[in-house]
Amino acid sequence: MLRALLLAPVLLTGCAQSAGVGPSLARRPIESRDLSEPVREATPPIGADAQLGGEIEGLVNRARVGERDFAALLPRAEAAAAAAGAQGSESWLAAQQLLSALEAARGTTTSALGRLDALLAERVLARNEAGLADLQAAQQQVAALAEAQQRQFARLQARISR
């Protein structure tokens, strides 16, 4: 305790201002700046170049073809799943075959989604913002198609597996 009392004056001298002058009350540069200036907008996203734009369009179209093929097979697969008998029966095998065809059609959409994901990852890792907004929009669109297909496929698969 005695040591602390002896060290107190030494420690407090570090807090004292030199020559007894306090902080300046003069205006700082930031205080004289006009704050009514308009805020600058962020730069608009950089669009995709022609090559990337063509690839994005091709992938979205491929996903749509997969969706069209999937939608065309779906009613037949639903009917076969509803009629599927016990595991190993003719009706069960027919339902399984249609389910496999449905999976192949779904593969077209999911492969397009995979390529879009890879392109997005490449752009992000390279810190290249050119076409990033276009890629994200296409990826979201194709992901929505793939998710809807997955839900329908899983529903049919569960129905056949009962």
N, C-alpha and C positions, 0 to 999 in steps of 0.2 A: 504494500500500500504506500509506503514511504517512497519507494522508487517511482511509482506512478505520479505522486505529487511532485517529485523532483523533475520528472521528465515533461510534465505538463507545459511549463513555460517554453521549453525547447520546441515542443511540437506545435504550440500555438504561434510561434514566430513564423512558421511556414505559411500560415494563413494570412498574415499581415501583408498589406499592400506596400510596395516600395514607395518611398517618398510621401506616403500618406495620401496619394491621389486615388480617387475611386474610379470606377469604369466611366468611359466617355459617354456623354449623353448626345453626341453628335449623330446626325442621321447616317444610317448605314446605306450602302448602295441599294439594297433590296427594298428599303423603305421609300425611296424616291422613284421607284419604278411604277409606271402606270399599270394598274391592275385591271383596267377596263379593256385591255387588248383582247381581241378575239382568241379563243383557244384554237390552236391549229388542229385540224382533223388528222387522224391517222391516215397513212397512205392506203389507197384502195388495194385490195388483194391483186396480185399479179396473175393474170390469166394464163392458161395453159398454152404452150406453143402448139403448132399444128400437129406435130408428131404425137405428143402426149394427148392432145384433144382427140385425135383420131383413135388412139388406143382406148381412151376412156369411153368414147362413143361405141366402139366395137365391143367392149366388155359389157356395157349396159345392154346393148342389143343381144348379145349372147345370153345374158341372164334372162331377158324377156323371152327368148326362144325356149329356154329351159322352163320358164313359167308357163308358156303356152303348151309345151309338151306335157308338163306335169298336170295342168288343168284338163287336158284332153283325156289323160289316163285316169284321172281321179274318180270319175263316176263309175267306171268299170271296176276299179279297185275297191271302191266302197261297196258295190253290189257283191263282189266276190268275198269280201270280208264279212258281210252280213250273212252270206250263205255258207261260210266256212264251217265244216264239221269238225270232228275230232282230229287231233294231230295225226298226220299220216294218211288221212283220207284223200280222195280225189279232189273234193271241193277245197280242202285245206291246201293241197299242193297248187291248185289253180290260183288261189288267193296269194300264196307265197310268190308265185311267178309274176303276178301283177304287181305285187309289192316290190319285187326286184326291178321291174320295168319303171316303176314310180321312182325308185331310188336312183336309177340311171338318169332319168329326166331331171331329178333334183341335183344330180352331180354337175350338170351343165351350169346351173345357177351358182352352186357353191364354188366351182372352180373359178368362175368369173369374180366372185367375191374374194377368193384367195388372192388372185392377181391384183385386184384393187388394193387389198390390205398390204401386199408386198410393195406396190408402188408408193403407197402412203408412207410406209416405214422407210423406204429409200429416201424419200423427200425430206422426212423429218430428221433422219440421221445425218443427211447431207446439209441440213439447214437451208434447203432450197425451197423457198415459198412459192415459186412459180407453179401455178396450176394446183396448188394445195387446196384451195376452196372448191375447185371443180372436182378434184379427187374425193374430197370429203362428202360432197353432195351425192356423187355417184355411189360411193361406198355405202352411205346411209340408205339410198334407194334400193340397192341390190341386197343389202343386209335385211331390209324389211321383207323383201320377197323370199329370201332364204329362211327367215324365221317363220313365216307363215307356212311355207312348205314343210318345214321340220315339225311344226305342231300337227299338221294334218297327217303327215307320215307316221308320227309317233302314236297318234290316235288310232290309225288303222292297224298298226303293228300290235298295239295292246289288244285290240279287238280280236285279231287272229290268234294271239297267244293265249287267250283265255282258257 
